Amino acid sequence: MQVTLRSNTIDFDVTKADRDWASEQLREALAAYQNGTADQQKEAARQLRFLNTVDSAKILARLFWGLNDQPGGSDLMFGLVASSYRAEAIAAMESEIGDPAHPITQDFLNALAKLQINADPSWEPPAYDPANPKAWQDYWHKRQEHERELTQQALARTAAALPQKIGRARALTVQGLTESSDLLNATTASEMRRQLIAVWSELPEQKKLELIQYQWPLIASPEMLPILKDFVSGPAPPFRTEASMARDAALKHIFDLSHEDGRALILRDLRDPKAQPSVSLVKLLSSDEVRPIVDEALARIEKEDARELDYHLLELFGNQSAAVPVERVFNAHLGEWACDAQDAMLQYFLRVDPEFGTKAVQASLAARKTTGCYRMLLQDLGKSLAKVEQLAISELDDADLEVANDAALALGKWGTAKAEAALWARLKRFH
């Protein structure tokens, strides 16, 4: 049976906005963006995005500098790119390059280049012809090259205006130039890296985290050593946060720049029960340096007061002498462990006491009431899977398909040739 659906009829009138109304909306939105909370700024940016007047285009150019680093940044950018008054928007953005208080970032320069291309009728995309796809590909290749040329031109103007920039605007502009160093000549690119280190204190904290963790090659140099040491001088941030990962990255950079300083700081964090440096940092140290810390970690495990890192220290460095007390603690909370701690203890057991380790893996797979760790347990064993390969093969027929899938993936990656026949047989039964 065919059913026709209709919504309720809604009548409305579209009234052309008059100049006074548009001017009032612009004043209100600008005041809200300049003086409001972050949420109010986001709402004001959205209002400005769709106002679509000559004056709003100029205000958008004045306010915009970053997509993710300023409230409502994406709305400000889309308001510029989609403006009906592209010539005015382009002129306003080019004027902002010379404003001492306006940050000129990579986001700003990318938006300007796209706006310039969109405003040029000669760069209107051709209709796609299935019979001649190369013409379409050639167009986009040329467009990308043109966008690169426009960005280079804007970068040159930005570099020339840099001496007049002040405060945070200068710092963010230097960062923008450094991030675009592949479009600068070698001398200018080198100078921007030097200046970025010089303006470090003016950068927003989020930018510092990103540079240390994700963009280190932009600033990698001995001059960063005192900055990095200051960065890690405070209390360790909460574990598994962006700040803690940036701290780990900073410690690694310090170690690369000065082994002696790096070792001392990594050991400091290892001894701090509230800090949890990454396992990769621990592996930079010698076994003699780590041994006293491993003993402290084992003591905390026995007292059931351990941090997550302590279980990884046990996994990597624990010897046979710790097996009995750790087995007692493990059995006392079987099926209740956090996945990461459980995986580390199971790999330790399989290394020092394979017989107990096999039983512990089997018992952990059977404990399915408190946590869901059993669904990924075999894959999480990694190279230790070889010690329990036969158990993993038997789990291919587990009633829980997530466990069977885990077994198949684990055997596919770490299984020996003996697992191949079992995997084929299970695949046939599946089909």
C-alpha positions as CSV (number, residue, x, y, z in Angstrom):
1,M,0.0,0.0,0.0
2,Q,1.3,3.4,-0.9
3,V,1.0,6.1,1.7
4,T,1.4,9.9,1.0
5,L,2.6,11.9,3.9
6,R,2.1,15.6,4.2
7,S,3.3,18.0,6.9
8,N,1.1,20.7,8.5
9,T,1.0,23.8,6.3
10,I,3.1,26.7,7.7
11,D,2.7,30.2,6.4
12,F,5.4,32.8,6.9
13,D,6.4,36.1,5.3
14,V,10.0,36.9,4.3
15,T,10.8,40.6,4.9
16,K,13.8,42.2,3.4
17,A,16.1,43.4,6.1
18,D,16.4,47.2,6.3
19,R,19.6,49.0,6.9
20,D,18.7,50.1,10.4
21,W,17.8,46.6,11.6
22,A,21.0,45.2,10.1
23,S,23.1,47.8,11.8
24,E,21.5,47.2,15.1
25,Q,22.0,43.4,14.8
26,L,25.7,44.1,13.9
27,R,26.2,46.3,17.0
28,E,24.6,43.8,19.3
29,A,26.6,40.8,17.9
30,L,29.9,42.7,18.0
31,A,29.3,43.8,21.6
32,A,28.4,40.3,22.6
33,Y,31.5,38.9,21.0
34,Q,33.8,41.5,22.5
35,N,32.4,41.4,26.0
36,G,30.5,38.1,26.4
37,T,31.2,34.7,27.8
38,A,32.6,32.0,25.5
39,D,29.1,30.6,24.8
40,Q,27.8,34.2,24.1
41,Q,30.8,34.7,21.7
42,K,29.9,31.5,19.8
43,E,26.3,32.7,19.4
44,A,27.4,36.1,18.3
45,A,29.8,34.6,15.8
46,R,27.0,32.6,14.3
47,Q,24.8,35.7,14.1
48,L,27.6,37.6,12.3
49,R,28.1,34.7,9.9
50,F,24.6,34.9,8.5
51,L,24.1,38.7,8.7
52,N,25.8,39.0,5.2
53,T,26.3,42.8,4.9
54,V,29.3,44.8,3.8
55,D,29.8,46.0,7.4
56,S,29.5,42.5,8.8
57,A,32.1,41.2,6.3
58,K,34.5,43.9,7.7
59,I,33.8,42.9,11.3
60,L,34.3,39.2,10.5
61,A,37.7,40.0,9.1
62,R,38.5,42.1,12.2
63,L,37.6,39.3,14.6
64,F,38.7,36.1,12.9
65,W,42.1,34.6,13.5
66,G,41.7,30.9,14.3
67,L,39.3,28.0,13.6
68,N,39.7,26.1,16.9
69,D,41.5,28.5,19.1
70,Q,38.9,31.3,19.4
71,P,35.2,30.9,20.3
72,G,33.1,30.7,17.2
73,G,36.1,30.7,14.9
74,S,34.6,28.3,12.4
75,D,31.5,30.5,12.1
76,L,33.6,33.6,11.6
77,M,35.6,31.9,8.9
78,F,32.6,30.5,7.0
79,G,31.0,33.9,7.2
80,L,33.9,35.4,5.4
81,V,34.2,32.6,2.7
82,A,30.5,32.6,2.0
83,S,30.0,36.4,2.1
84,S,28.2,38.0,-0.9
85,Y,30.6,40.9,-0.5
86,R,33.8,39.1,-1.3
87,A,35.8,42.0,-2.6
88,E,35.1,43.9,0.6
89,A,35.9,40.9,2.7
90,I,39.2,40.4,0.9
91,A,40.2,44.0,1.3
92,A,39.3,43.9,5.0
93,M,41.4,40.8,5.6
94,E,44.4,42.2,3.7
95,S,44.1,45.3,5.8
96,E,44.1,43.3,9.0
97,I,47.5,41.8,8.1
98,G,49.0,45.2,9.0
99,D,47.0,45.7,12.2
100,P,49.5,45.4,15.1
101,A,47.0,43.7,17.4
102,H,45.6,41.2,14.9
103,P,47.1,37.7,14.9
104,I,47.8,36.4,11.4
105,T,47.7,32.6,11.7
106,Q,47.8,29.8,9.2
107,D,44.0,29.5,9.5
108,F,43.6,33.2,8.6
109,L,45.9,32.9,5.6
110,N,44.2,29.8,4.3
111,A,40.8,31.5,4.6
112,L,42.1,34.5,2.7
113,A,43.5,32.4,-0.2
114,K,40.3,30.4,-0.5
115,L,38.2,33.6,-0.5
116,Q,40.4,35.1,-3.2
117,I,40.0,32.1,-5.4
118,N,36.2,31.9,-4.9
119,A,35.9,35.6,-5.8
120,D,37.7,35.1,-9.1
121,P,35.3,33.9,-11.9
122,S,38.2,32.5,-13.9
123,W,38.6,29.8,-11.2
124,E,35.1,28.6,-11.3
125,P,35.3,24.7,-11.4
126,P,34.5,23.2,-14.8
127,A,31.7,20.6,-15.2
128,Y,33.0,17.1,-14.6
129,D,33.2,15.2,-17.9
130,P,33.4,11.4,-17.3
131,A,34.9,11.0,-20.7
132,N,37.8,13.3,-19.8
133,P,38.6,13.0,-16.1
134,K,42.1,14.3,-16.6
135,A,40.8,17.8,-17.4
136,W,39.1,17.8,-14.0
137,Q,42.2,16.6,-12.3
138,D,44.4,19.2,-14.1
139,Y,42.0,22.0,-12.9
140,W,42.3,21.0,-9.3
141,H,46.0,20.6,-9.5
142,K,46.3,24.1,-11.0
143,R,43.9,25.5,-8.4
144,Q,46.0,24.1,-5.6
145,E,49.1,25.6,-7.1
146,H,47.3,29.0,-7.4
147,E,46.2,28.8,-3.8
148,R,49.8,28.1,-2.8
149,E,50.9,31.2,-4.7
150,L,48.3,33.4,-3.1
151,T,49.3,32.1,0.4
152,Q,53.0,32.8,-0.4
153,Q,52.1,36.4,-1.3
154,A,50.1,36.9,1.9
155,L,52.9,35.3,3.9
156,A,55.4,37.8,2.5
157,R,53.1,40.7,3.5
158,T,52.7,39.1,7.0
159,A,56.4,38.8,7.4
160,A,56.9,42.4,6.5
161,A,54.2,43.5,9.0
162,L,55.6,41.3,11.8
163,P,57.9,44.0,13.4
164,Q,54.8,46.1,14.1
165,K,52.9,43.2,15.8
166,I,52.5,43.3,19.6
167,G,51.9,40.9,22.4
168,R,49.9,37.8,21.8
169,A,49.2,38.9,18.2
170,R,53.0,38.9,17.5
171,A,53.4,35.5,19.1
172,L,50.6,33.9,17.1
173,T,51.7,35.5,13.9
174,V,55.2,34.1,14.4
175,Q,53.7,30.7,15.0
176,G,51.6,31.1,11.8
177,L,54.7,32.0,9.8
178,T,56.7,29.1,11.3
179,E,53.9,26.6,10.5
180,S,54.1,27.8,6.9
181,S,57.9,27.6,6.8
182,D,57.8,25.4,3.7
183,L,56.4,28.4,1.8
184,L,59.1,30.8,3.1
185,N,62.7,31.1,2.0
186,A,65.2,29.3,4.1
187,T,66.5,32.4,5.9
188,T,63.1,33.7,6.8
189,A,62.0,30.2,8.0
190,S,65.1,29.9,10.2
191,E,64.4,33.3,11.7
192,M,60.8,32.5,12.4
193,R,61.8,29.4,14.4
194,R,64.2,31.5,16.4
195,Q,61.5,34.1,17.1
196,L,58.9,31.5,18.0
197,I,61.2,30.4,20.9
198,A,61.7,34.1,21.8
199,V,57.9,34.7,22.1
200,W,57.1,31.5,23.9
201,S,55.8,33.1,27.0
202,E,53.2,35.0,24.9
203,L,51.7,31.9,23.3
204,P,48.4,30.5,24.7
205,E,48.9,27.4,26.8
206,Q,47.1,25.2,24.3
207,K,49.5,26.3,21.6
208,K,52.4,25.4,23.8
209,L,51.0,21.9,24.3
210,E,50.5,21.4,20.6
211,L,54.0,22.5,19.7
212,I,55.6,20.3,22.3
213,Q,53.6,17.2,21.5
214,Y,52.7,17.4,17.8
215,Q,54.9,20.1,16.2
216,W,58.3,19.6,17.8
217,P,60.3,19.8,14.6
218,L,59.3,23.5,14.3
219,I,61.1,24.4,17.4
220,A,63.6,21.5,18.0
221,S,66.8,23.1,19.2
222,P,69.0,23.4,22.3
223,E,67.5,26.8,23.0
224,M,64.3,25.0,24.0
225,L,66.0,23.1,26.9
226,P,65.4,25.7,29.6
227,I,61.8,26.3,28.4
228,L,61.1,22.5,28.5
229,K,62.7,22.2,32.0
230,D,60.4,25.0,33.2
231,F,57.4,23.3,31.5
232,V,57.9,20.1,33.5
233,S,58.9,21.9,36.8
234,G,55.4,21.9,38.2
235,P,53.3,19.1,39.7
236,A,52.4,16.3,37.3
237,P,49.0,16.8,35.7
238,P,46.3,14.1,35.9
239,F,47.1,10.8,34.1
240,R,45.9,10.3,30.5
241,T,45.2,14.0,29.9
242,E,46.5,16.1,27.1
243,A,48.7,17.9,29.6
244,S,50.2,14.7,30.9
245,M,51.0,13.5,27.3
246,A,52.6,16.9,26.5
247,R,54.7,16.5,29.7
248,D,55.9,13.0,28.6
249,A,56.8,14.5,25.2
250,A,58.7,17.3,26.9
251,L,60.6,14.8,29.0
252,K,61.6,12.9,25.9
253,H,62.8,16.1,24.2
254,I,64.8,17.0,27.3
255,F,66.4,13.5,27.2
256,D,67.3,13.9,23.5
257,L,68.8,17.4,24.2
258,S,70.6,16.4,27.4
259,H,70.6,12.8,28.6
260,E,71.7,13.7,32.1
261,D,68.9,16.2,32.6
262,G,66.4,13.9,31.0
263,R,67.3,10.9,33.1
264,A,67.1,13.0,36.3
265,L,63.7,14.3,35.5
266,I,62.2,11.0,34.4
267,L,63.5,9.4,37.6
268,R,61.9,12.3,39.6
269,D,58.5,11.6,38.0
270,L,58.9,7.9,38.5
271,R,59.4,8.3,42.2
272,D,56.4,10.6,42.5
273,P,53.3,8.4,43.3
274,K,51.1,11.0,41.7
275,A,53.0,11.1,38.4
276,Q,52.8,8.4,35.7
277,P,55.4,8.9,33.0
278,S,54.9,6.8,29.9
279,V,56.5,3.3,29.6
280,S,58.5,4.6,26.6
281,L,60.2,7.0,29.0
282,V,61.0,4.3,31.5
283,K,62.6,2.3,28.7
284,L,65.2,5.1,28.2
285,L,66.6,4.3,31.6
286,S,69.0,1.5,32.6
287,S,67.9,-1.5,34.6
288,D,70.1,-0.3,37.5
289,E,68.3,3.0,37.6
290,V,64.9,1.5,37.4
291,R,65.4,-1.3,40.0
292,P,64.8,0.7,43.2
293,I,61.6,2.2,41.6
294,V,60.4,-1.3,40.6
295,D,60.8,-2.4,44.2
296,E,58.7,0.6,45.3
297,A,56.1,-0.3,42.7
298,L,55.9,-3.9,43.9
299,A,55.4,-2.8,47.4
300,R,52.5,-0.6,46.4
301,I,51.0,-3.6,44.4
302,E,51.2,-5.8,47.5
303,K,49.5,-3.1,49.6
304,E,46.8,-2.8,46.8
305,D,47.7,0.9,46.5
306,A,49.4,0.9,43.1
307,R,49.1,3.3,40.2
308,E,48.6,2.0,36.7
309,L,52.3,2.5,35.8
310,D,53.3,0.2,38.6
311,Y,51.8,-2.8,36.9
312,H,53.7,-2.0,33.7
313,L,56.9,-1.8,35.8
314,L,56.1,-5.2,37.1
315,E,55.4,-6.5,33.6
316,L,58.7,-5.2,32.2
317,F,61.1,-5.6,35.1
318,G,59.5,-7.8,37.8
319,N,61.4,-11.0,38.5
320,Q,60.3,-14.4,39.9
321,S,60.6,-13.3,43.5
322,A,57.6,-11.1,43.2
323,A,55.3,-13.9,41.7
324,V,53.8,-15.3,44.9
325,P,52.6,-11.9,46.5
326,V,51.4,-10.6,43.1
327,E,49.5,-13.8,42.5
328,R,47.8,-13.4,45.8
329,V,46.7,-9.9,45.0
330,F,45.6,-10.9,41.5
331,N,43.4,-13.7,42.7
332,A,41.9,-11.6,45.4
333,H,40.3,-9.3,42.7
334,L,40.0,-11.7,39.8
335,G,37.6,-10.4,37.2
336,E,37.5,-6.9,38.8
337,W,40.8,-5.5,37.5
338,A,41.0,-2.5,35.1
339,C,42.0,-3.9,31.7
340,D,45.4,-2.2,31.5
341,A,46.5,-3.5,35.0
342,Q,45.1,-7.0,34.3
343,D,46.9,-7.2,30.9
344,A,50.2,-6.1,32.5
345,M,49.9,-8.7,35.3
346,L,49.0,-11.5,32.9
347,Q,52.0,-10.8,30.7
348,Y,54.2,-10.8,33.8
349,F,52.8,-14.2,34.9
350,L,53.3,-15.7,31.5
351,R,56.9,-14.5,31.5
352,V,58.0,-15.7,35.0
353,D,55.4,-18.5,35.8
354,P,53.8,-19.7,32.5
355,E,51.8,-22.4,34.2
356,F,50.1,-20.0,36.6
357,G,49.9,-17.4,33.8
358,T,47.9,-19.8,31.6
359,K,45.5,-20.5,34.4
360,A,45.2,-16.7,35.1
361,V,44.4,-16.0,31.5
362,Q,41.8,-18.7,31.4
363,A,40.2,-17.5,34.7
364,S,40.2,-13.9,33.4
365,L,38.4,-15.0,30.2
366,A,35.8,-16.8,32.2
367,A,35.2,-13.8,34.6
368,R,32.5,-11.9,32.7
369,K,30.4,-10.1,35.3
370,T,32.3,-7.0,36.4
371,T,34.3,-5.7,33.4
372,G,34.3,-6.2,29.7
373,C,38.1,-6.8,29.5
374,Y,37.5,-10.4,28.3
375,R,36.4,-9.1,24.9
376,M,40.0,-7.8,24.0
377,L,42.1,-9.9,26.4
378,L,43.8,-12.2,23.9
379,Q,44.8,-9.3,21.6
380,D,46.1,-7.3,24.5
381,L,48.5,-10.1,25.4
382,G,50.5,-9.2,22.3
383,K,53.6,-11.3,21.8
384,S,52.8,-13.2,25.1
385,L,50.0,-15.0,23.2
386,A,52.4,-17.7,22.1
387,K,52.4,-19.0,25.7
388,V,48.6,-19.6,25.6
389,E,48.1,-20.2,21.9
390,Q,46.2,-23.5,22.4
391,L,43.8,-21.7,24.8
392,A,43.3,-18.9,22.1
393,I,42.5,-21.6,19.5
394,S,39.8,-23.1,21.8
395,E,38.3,-19.6,22.2
396,L,37.6,-19.5,18.5
397,D,34.4,-21.5,19.3
398,D,33.4,-19.3,22.3
399,A,29.7,-18.7,22.5
400,D,30.4,-15.0,22.7
401,L,31.2,-13.9,19.2
402,E,33.3,-10.9,20.5
403,V,35.6,-13.4,22.3
404,A,35.8,-15.6,19.2
405,N,36.6,-12.5,17.1
406,D,39.3,-11.5,19.6
407,A,40.8,-14.9,19.4
408,A,40.8,-14.8,15.6
409,L,42.4,-11.4,15.4
410,A,45.0,-12.3,18.1
411,L,46.0,-15.5,16.4
412,G,46.1,-13.8,13.0
413,K,48.7,-11.4,14.3
414,W,50.7,-13.3,16.9
415,G,49.8,-17.0,16.3
416,T,52.2,-19.6,15.0
417,A,51.8,-21.7,11.9
418,K,49.9,-24.2,14.1
419,A,47.0,-21.8,14.3
420,E,46.4,-21.6,10.6
421,A,44.4,-24.8,10.3
422,A,42.2,-23.9,13.3
423,L,41.5,-20.4,11.8
424,W,40.5,-22.0,8.4
425,A,38.3,-24.5,10.1
426,R,36.6,-21.8,12.1
427,L,36.1,-19.7,9.0
428,K,34.4,-22.6,7.3
429,R,32.1,-23.2,10.3
430,F,31.2,-19.5,10.3
431,H,30.1,-19.6,6.7
